[in-house]
């Protein structure tokens, strides 16, 4: 029972020094790349007002909010009124960085350039069932462009994200792209009504975790008619088996203006990305859904080639900022799932260099601490990190633990005669 006190909440983790060093190096690389392409760093609070988080923007994630209980007299008054569960919370932990960004832009729009290019790196929280590389607290790395309605916006976000991944020496990936307007036409042709559109998208977004039969059963329980389900199953089985496909060139000439515009824009984005990055890095996928309600047009994900794992995604959300400010602004973003990147590409033997770190051990009974510090200051000309430690009785055990926390060199403090040597593995 006592041991449980020391463990973090389920789905959350403590990060040890060596792992934290790797994470910091990767974050540094991502930030460097985002800045290189002109994105401005912003930060937003971890808490958001509940009404901002529960306005049918976040799809299934709205059911996964960690809610913050009202406090003090306000809570007492609410309880007196016989409150329901939803009345007891006034704030929640953010489930993504897009909703906070939209609120931020609505607040500061008069002070910001247009278009506004921003990046945000921070923790988000979702109360879902923990799985491999799926945690309840995790880090997202977002870039967004607000104020640009052209397909060049998507092209830039995809390009910068791919260049960022390449700078981290991640190579085996591809971008899958679709458009909500195309997806809506597919779904309506299956017989799904506008009333069932949201429930259908939320269910279909789980295709990377569940089989198509499981999705059909979920929709059946929600009351979808059997003829609709049969149509859905056939269409998406045909897409998966490549027995059916959508011709974007043909679609660009369709009489449905929204559908035609979506096809034209996808053609332009795909062509532009290929000209910048090569033919194999992007492909149209009519089965791509993305579960957030706020997407209005293009949607995309970055995946391992020939693999099911997605480690980033995004899309266009032109209506969200207007829900805060009353004034619509085109907006588009791309988010990298930091935890999946770390778990997939920077665990085991694949680690970025963490620099040369030297530990200087001194004897407090013989050595003056200020003198040891002064020596370390001089030694910083030769080593990235130099730190003073009290010499322990079991020096071999001390060195082993220092090695585990990333130290590569060490030495006993002997004034100007101190010798620094490599920590042997």
Number of C-alpha atoms within 10 A of each C-alpha: 5 6 6 8 8 8 11 10 12 12 18 15 13 10 10 10 12 14 18 13 19 19 20 12 17 20 16 12 15 22 19 14 19 24 13 12 15 12 20 16 14 11 14 15 10 17 18 20 16 19 11 17 22 15 13 15 21 20 20 17 22 19 12 17 20 18 19 16 16 16 12 8 9 12 16 12 12 16 13 8 9 9 12 10 8 10 14 18 18 18 20 21 22 27 26 22 24 24 19 21 22 22 20 16 18 20 13 9 16 9 8 10 10 12 16 17 22 20 23 22 21 16 18 18 22 22 18 15 11 14 9 7 17 16 21 21 21 21 18 19 20 26 26 26 23 25 17 18 16 11 20 15 22 30 20 17 23 26 17 19 23 21 18 21 18 13 15 19 11 16 13 13 21 19 23 21 24 24 25 22 19 21 18 17 14 18 21 15 14 18 16 21 15 12 8 16 13 16 17 21 21 19 21 23 19 16 16 12 11 12 12 18 12 15 20 21 15 16 21 14 9 13 10 19 13 12 12 19 20 12 16 21 17 12 19 17 15 13 16 14 9 9 10 12 14 14 10 19 13 11 18 20 14 14 9 11 12 15 21 20 18 22 26 18 20 25 16 15 23 22 15 18 21 17 10 11 14 11 12 11 18 22 16 19 18 19 19 20 23 22 21 21 18 19 24 19 21 23 23 26 25 25 18 16 15 9 10 10 17 20 20 21 22 26 28 27 24 20 19 26 23 15 15 17 15 11 11 15 21 20 25 27 24 25 25 24 19 24 19 20 20 18 12 16 15 19 12 8 7 10 16 14 9 15 13 15 21 28 24 24 22 22 16 11 7 8 13 13 17 9 15 22 16 11 19 20 13 11 17 14 10 10 14 12 18 22 17 19 17 12 16 13 8 8 11 10 11 16 21 14 12 19 20 14 16 18 23 21 21 24 17 18 26 17 14 9 8 15 12 15 13 13 17 10 6
